Amino acid sequence: MNVLGFSGSLRESSLNSALLRAAGELLPAGVALRIAPLSEIPLFGKEAGPEAFPEPVKQLRRSIAEADALLFVTPEYNHSIPGVLKNAIDWASCPPDQPFAGKPAAILGASSGRLGTVLGQHHLRQMFVYLDVHAVNKPEVFVNAAGEKFDADLRLADEPTRDLVRQLMTALVDWTRLLAAGRVAVAQKR
């Protein structure tokens, strides 16, 4: 199983990118994580369309289409998701054949605040409705006081948080398999 991961932060010392790497370490055996390079995606413009897609956008769309599941790790900016993540989603969701449709996904995020990334994740879930992305509902992972949960090497060191991330990764894999089995059953009935 292949999971495509998105970090909503471009900062080199990003705790959200570190959280994405930790999630990759905590995936069940036999599951691989690839990270989408969002820094290469240009700003979205109205001239978007298949003939105008820049090469990094074409590659992002291919990567989404080929992935079995998606993993979004987002900071929260102004009570929403950051522009870099919204920009990538806007490009990838352009017609024709937007590749998000039907994909299983999980969301988590890290913040220095007390609420973690509750509002940003909520906005992302609202976008998923339109994109036809099927998000895992539980467990919810809002890593608050994040600076205290990573060590100097940006490794997720807090064991209760690691356990919660591991539970979410297991739920994502189980959800992906369940959705795939449902698609097979529907296809067999046709």
Summary of the structure (lengths in Angstrom):
residues: 190
radius of gyration: 16.3
end to end distance: 25.8
largest distance: 55.0
contacts: 598
relative contact order: 0.18
helix: 46%
strand: 16%
